[in-house]
């Protein structure tokens, strides 16, 4: 009897150990964050990084793994203490390469496939920002900062304590940092047998341009020809105010032998980025936006043939934007990720010969699930290939998958499973809702775990930012829908007007109409879902960031008693004052059809959220960050001041060390705590 009791007790304890737990902000920071895959040339092995954070120190570090592409147990290759990032296979597949600041400044290193025999390759003063080996392994490209502008103390050396700046043009600050008087430049240098030879050449010289463009541009903006004699790179050859008002970024080809540069996209006035030479070097592909000033235009997939200088739009008949792409080994087929009806799935197009040159077949969808692919890597050709993708959805953090020719997906990694398998998850439902103009709008509904349709739940309308940024199957570490559901909320997440993934017309509908159809779309979604008996109509909130914050502020003055409370993070509040303080003027000009003093005047200015403060009648939580130069701090301060002076219950959460997002572990946990404390108090 005693033995039976002990056995039953052990079983109970085991059940408790593996019982599903409520998702918390702290749980999200226990998850290892899986990076994009890198496939070996023979397609047999995959390299990937996993970043793990330590909340106590507010820091994270990468562990590098190697796994067979057919599946198996991941092997630790480079441990966290090395500080490795930007990990790849060397072109010959015999070594791995990575960047690290383990010896002070960020430099390039090589190691054996098992992580042993680490050798430092570069010794660049100030460190490097990125790198790429030529496939022929005869040359190396690295990115380094070059100081070309003078500080005030350099202009006036007798005033060494001055902290001032003298500014003669816009773009003096961008995203979250001020101009540091340097420019990102690509350098090329000879490479042989694990060592650099000769003198590195700055291919931009004394030109005051960035290549790649900060803060998000990286070595993906560079590509070597197979023979290592040409380097393609993207560059916006504009500076100061012209750079702030234009997106005109071109693809340049630098010839190592002649030291000459040609521009192959001179006729396109929009973004041209992320060039990739084909494996045979006869053509090059890149992502291209056609319209000048429109940072959210359709990303076309272009191919240029060097022999006849012909340019082909691979996605001309495909009305969806391209995120990332890769060539097959023989250069006859392109695989790419596209934003498609609330998902990011993998598509392909194959080259077909014709008399005048070449054309590409109709785009075909490979993967078809409700998922988001963040990155893909490929080895092989249409006869046999290895295609690996980093995939996530609202119910699952990122893991790596092997994708077969028929689109079948086999999970390779299970990094997040030890933590995530113990978390309760709510159901995600896809609904198509009829809008006020008779269109169909995809809306995601996320339900609490253990949902009971006989109960009534507080409900959140999630307002997406961007403005042109699809509500896809992303797994967010801030706006995490499962975390909201675990806290007892139903979440309504509409793909309102002005988002990609539903055709160009749907995406463009928000331009010059911030307060129009897209706001009616939000109300259509919340009104339709609120017909369900399980939605507590008296306990609804609108929440969102950036343009989602704009939406929250606008709805606060126009909601007609629909919402009990509002939460806005880094939201645009006063479109005139925002226009006068933001940094990327091409975005402000495109969406508002010019400045507020120009005639005719955009209705966005006249319908700005601050024009409806007289109608504010509900409690509001305002969150804003000091280092946000896209939507500067004053926008949040104006909104909070207005709420306080109107006597509304309101709170201001301020982060002095965050930009447009919240990236530090402890800040993120605080953000979630304040967010849910506010909602729980107002709605529960």
Secondary structure, 3 states (H helix, E strand, C coil): CHHHHHHHHHHHHHHHHHCCECCCHHHHCCCCEECCCEECCCCCEEEEEEEEEECCCCEEEEEEEEEECCCCCCEEEECHHHCCEEEEECCCCCEEEEEECCCCCCEEEEEECCCCCCEECCCCCCCCCEEEECCCCCEEEEEEEEECCCCHHHHCCCCCCCCCCCCCCCCCEECCEECCCEEEEEEEEEEECCEEEEEEEECCCCCCCCCCCCCCCCHHHEEECCCCCEEEEEECCCCCHHHHCCCCCEEEEEECCCCEEEECCCCCCCCEEEEEECCCCCEEEEEECCCCCCCCCCCEEEEEECCCCEEEECCCCCCCCEEEEEECCCCCEEEEEEEECCEEEEEEEEEEEECCEEEECCCEECCCCCCEEEEEEEEEECCEEEEEEEEEECCEEEEEEEECCCCCEEECCCCCHHHHCCECCCCEEEEEEECCCCCEEEEEEECCCCCCCCCCEEEEEEECCCCCCCCCCCCCCCCCHHHHHHCCCEEEEECCCCCCCCCHHHHHCCCCCCCCHHHHHHHHHHHHHCCCCCEEEEEEEEEEECHHHHHHHHHHCCCCCCCCEEEEECCCCCHHHHHCCCCCHHHHHHHHCCCCCCCCCCHHHHCCHHHHHHHCCCEEEEEEECCCCCCCCHHHHHHHHHHHHCCCCEEEEEECCCCCCCCCHHHHHHHHHHHHHHHHHHHC
